[in-house]
């Protein structure tokens, strides 16, 4: 494709460049296929920003494009279906020649609409040529039950007919809908089953036969367009269905899925979430990111959450943003030098969770907030187990079992939190297993300690109240008179027979 300053400006110049091979004329599907082949040969990224689909979805999309198919992506919400469809724009040429002012982007060398054919006959080789950029060649429509044939295909305009003295059936009276305006481009329909059956009939008729009836008049529209769709598989029974003739004309049906690994999910959230704040330095510990992602994995497995609706990848994205905001609020109030989220900030970010999943009957009885807290606890326990597998936690749990209590919350400044946990023997030393060394700044150390306490609670090694007061998992056991809990831990007091006993 020639550069913008050397593009033909008239029909005669365009014909010359096409004849010389400087400009290639081809259908949209051939254009996308050719550009995809070039990317495959050069090993260039096919769909930048699409993570976790390299071995599953992307190869199937590539096969559909190489086959010149119209295709549909089937998957639950938040599975990057729309992002994949929009990424097809990158496979289009930089620009294509069009008849200036044409609503359906007619090819000057082979115009479709009657108005453009008339202009070519009148102007001949002097007809000006405009250039349409690739971004303008993608048209997207969210399907809803009230969408009509007029919206998608077009309508006959009686006012236009009366003013021009034309019959209503004349092609020049046509007011074009979205699909004709996507001519020589990509037309995407999201949530296809929501379209009424008669509108779906109009879609497959215009695709297969190139004609459609509007208000009883046959209208010929030989469009050059690649049609792609997205749908939720459950929509076939929930809100509507894809009619059989249209399904038969869709070349490939491709299933999407949620991220298969926590690493893929973290990469997606890191790409999409807005966590860069300009108030002060931002440090998001790895264990916080992992817990946020694990929450989505746990929610997708939870029996109290409707699996047919799914748990969107938007949940961890919104959740991480809210968690960071909770930490930012604390840092601003405490005048801290760094924003460091904690696990307790996740509990403060419940509003970013509860709207992202649908509950089954059992979940409705328990309540969305309680279900969300249960999921957070399960996620923390899972991640904590990975960080502290094989680590001796007895010194900390014994301190609580001997009657020690600790009160913290998500608003507590880092310095105050560290002052309170100073009495808990061994907890600060455990921070290294969370990836935080002893010389770390107070906000980061406080986050690690908070993770340890919540992990112990999640694994039921200690207990916690709703007000975030930590205490022993069992009834407190009192030390012998004159012996402190710390001395009990140090001495490891035992009775004969190597059996420990704590006296009331």
Secondary structure in CASP SS format (residue, H / E / C, confidence):
PFRMAT SS
TARGET T0000
AUTHOR 0000-0000-0000
METHOD secondary structure of the structure
MODEL  1
X C 1.00
X C 1.00
X C 1.00
X H 1.00
X H 1.00
X H 1.00
X C 1.00
X C 1.00
X C 1.00
X E 1.00
X H 1.00
X H 1.00
X H 1.00
X H 1.00
X H 1.00
X H 1.00
X H 1.00
X H 1.00
X H 1.00
X H 1.00
X C 1.00
X C 1.00
X C 1.00
X C 1.00
X C 1.00
X C 1.00
X C 1.00
X H 1.00
X H 1.00
X H 1.00
X H 1.00
X H 1.00
X H 1.00
X H 1.00
X H 1.00
X H 1.00
X H 1.00
X H 1.00
X H 1.00
X H 1.00
X H 1.00
X H 1.00
X C 1.00
X C 1.00
X C 1.00
X C 1.00
X C 1.00
X C 1.00
X C 1.00
X C 1.00
X C 1.00
X C 1.00
X C 1.00
X C 1.00
X C 1.00
X C 1.00
X H 1.00
X H 1.00
X H 1.00
X H 1.00
X H 1.00
X H 1.00
X H 1.00
X H 1.00
X H 1.00
X H 1.00
X C 1.00
X C 1.00
X C 1.00
X C 1.00
X E 1.00
X E 1.00
X E 1.00
X E 1.00
X C 1.00
X C 1.00
X C 1.00
X C 1.00
X C 1.00
X C 1.00
X H 1.00
X H 1.00
X H 1.00
X H 1.00
X H 1.00
X H 1.00
X H 1.00
X H 1.00
X H 1.00
X H 1.00
X H 1.00
X C 1.00
X C 1.00
X C 1.00
X E 1.00
X E 1.00
X E 1.00
X E 1.00
X E 1.00
X C 1.00
X C 1.00
X C 1.00
X C 1.00
X C 1.00
X C 1.00
X C 1.00
X C 1.00
X C 1.00
X C 1.00
X C 1.00
X C 1.00
X C 1.00
X C 1.00
X H 1.00
X H 1.00
X H 1.00
X H 1.00
X H 1.00
X H 1.00
X H 1.00
X H 1.00
X H 1.00
X H 1.00
X H 1.00
X H 1.00
X H 1.00
X C 1.00
X E 1.00
X E 1.00
X E 1.00
X E 1.00
X E 1.00
X E 1.00
X H 1.00
X H 1.00
X H 1.00
X H 1.00
X E 1.00
X E 1.00
X E 1.00
X E 1.00
X E 1.00
X C 1.00
X C 1.00
X C 1.00
X C 1.00
X C 1.00
X C 1.00
X H 1.00
X H 1.00
X H 1.00
X H 1.00
X C 1.00
X E 1.00
X E 1.00
X E 1.00
X C 1.00
X H 1.00
X H 1.00
X H 1.00
X H 1.00
X H 1.00
X H 1.00
X H 1.00
X C 1.00
X C 1.00
X C 1.00
X C 1.00
X C 1.00
X C 1.00
X H 1.00
X H 1.00
X H 1.00
X E 1.00
X E 1.00
X E 1.00
X C 1.00
X H 1.00
X H 1.00
X H 1.00
X H 1.00
X C 1.00
X C 1.00
X C 1.00
X E 1.00
X E 1.00
X E 1.00
X E 1.00
X E 1.00
X E 1.00
X C 1.00
X H 1.00
X H 1.00
X H 1.00
X C 1.00
X C 1.00
X H 1.00
X H 1.00
X H 1.00
X H 1.00
X H 1.00
X H 1.00
X H 1.00
X H 1.00
X H 1.00
X H 1.00
X H 1.00
X H 1.00
X C 1.00
X C 1.00
X E 1.00
X E 1.00
X E 1.00
X E 1.00
X C 1.00
X C 1.00
X E 1.00
X E 1.00
X E 1.00
X E 1.00
X C 1.00
X C 1.00
X C 1.00
X C 1.00
X E 1.00
X E 1.00
X E 1.00
X E 1.00
X E 1.00
X E 1.00
X E 1.00
X C 1.00
X C 1.00
X C 1.00
X H 1.00
X H 1.00
X H 1.00
X H 1.00
X C 1.00
X C 1.00
X C 1.00
X C 1.00
X C 1.00
X H 1.00
X H 1.00
X H 1.00
X H 1.00
X H 1.00
X H 1.00
X C 1.00
X C 1.00
X E 1.00
X E 1.00
X E 1.00
X E 1.00
X C 1.00
X C 1.00
X C 1.00
X C 1.00
X C 1.00
X C 1.00
X H 1.00
X H 1.00
X H 1.00
X H 1.00
X H 1.00
X H 1.00
X H 1.00
X H 1.00
X H 1.00
X H 1.00
X H 1.00
X C 1.00
X C 1.00
X C 1.00
X C 1.00
X C 1.00
X C 1.00
X C 1.00
X C 1.00
X E 1.00
X E 1.00
X E 1.00
X C 1.00
X C 1.00
X H 1.00
X H 1.00
X H 1.00
X H 1.00
X H 1.00
X H 1.00
X H 1.00
X H 1.00
X H 1.00
X H 1.00
X H 1.00
X H 1.00
X H 1.00
X H 1.00
X H 1.00
X H 1.00
X C 1.00
X C 1.00
X C 1.00
X E 1.00
X C 1.00
X C 1.00
X C 1.00
X C 1.00
X C 1.00
X C 1.00
X C 1.00
X C 1.00
X H 1.00
X H 1.00
X H 1.00
X H 1.00
X H 1.00
X H 1.00
X H 1.00
X H 1.00
X H 1.00
X H 1.00
X H 1.00
X H 1.00
X H 1.00
X H 1.00
X H 1.00
X H 1.00
X H 1.00
X H 1.00
X H 1.00
X H 1.00
X H 1.00
X C 1.00
X C 1.00
X C 1.00
X E 1.00
X E 1.00
X E 1.00
X C 1.00
X C 1.00
X H 1.00
X H 1.00
X H 1.00
X H 1.00
X H 1.00
X H 1.00
X C 1.00
X C 1.00
X H 1.00
X H 1.00
X H 1.00
X H 1.00
X C 1.00
X C 1.00
X C 1.00
X C 1.00
X E 1.00
X C 1.00
X H 1.00
X H 1.00
X H 1.00
X H 1.00
X H 1.00
X H 1.00
X C 1.00
X H 1.00
X H 1.00
X H 1.00
X H 1.00
X H 1.00
X H 1.00
X H 1.00
X H 1.00
X H 1.00
X H 1.00
X H 1.00
X H 1.00
X H 1.00
X H 1.00
X H 1.00
X H 1.00
X H 1.00
X H 1.00
X H 1.00
X H 1.00
X C 1.00
X C 1.00
X C 1.00
X C 1.00
X C 1.00
X C 1.00
X H 1.00
X H 1.00
X H 1.00
X H 1.00
X H 1.00
X H 1.00
X H 1.00
X H 1.00
X C 1.00
X C 1.00
X C 1.00
X C 1.00
X E 1.00
X E 1.00
X C 1.00
X C 1.00
X C 1.00
X C 1.00
X C 1.00
X C 1.00
X H 1.00
X H 1.00
X H 1.00
X H 1.00
X H 1.00
X H 1.00
X H 1.00
X H 1.00
X C 1.00
X C 1.00
X C 1.00
X C 1.00
X C 1.00
X C 1.00
X C 1.00
X H 1.00
X H 1.00
X H 1.00
X H 1.00
X H 1.00
X H 1.00
X C 1.00
X C 1.00
X C 1.00
X C 1.00
X C 1.00
X C 1.00
X C 1.00
X H 1.00
X H 1.00
X H 1.00
X H 1.00
X H 1.00
X H 1.00
X H 1.00
X H 1.00
X H 1.00
X H 1.00
X H 1.00
X H 1.00
X H 1.00
X H 1.00
X H 1.00
X H 1.00
X H 1.00
X C 1.00
X C 1.00
X C 1.00
X E 1.00
X E 1.00
X E 1.00
X C 1.00
X C 1.00
X C 1.00
X C 1.00
X E 1.00
X E 1.00
X E 1.00
X E 1.00
X C 1.00
X C 1.00
X C 1.00
X C 1.00
X C 1.00
X C 1.00
X C 1.00
X C 1.00
X C 1.00
X C 1.00
X C 1.00
X C 1.00
X H 1.00
X H 1.00
X H 1.00
X H 1.00
X H 1.00
X H 1.00
X H 1.00
X C 1.00
X C 1.00
X C 1.00
X E 1.00
X C 1.00
X C 1.00
X C 1.00
X E 1.00
X C 1.00
X C 1.00
X C 1.00
X C 1.00
X C 1.00
END
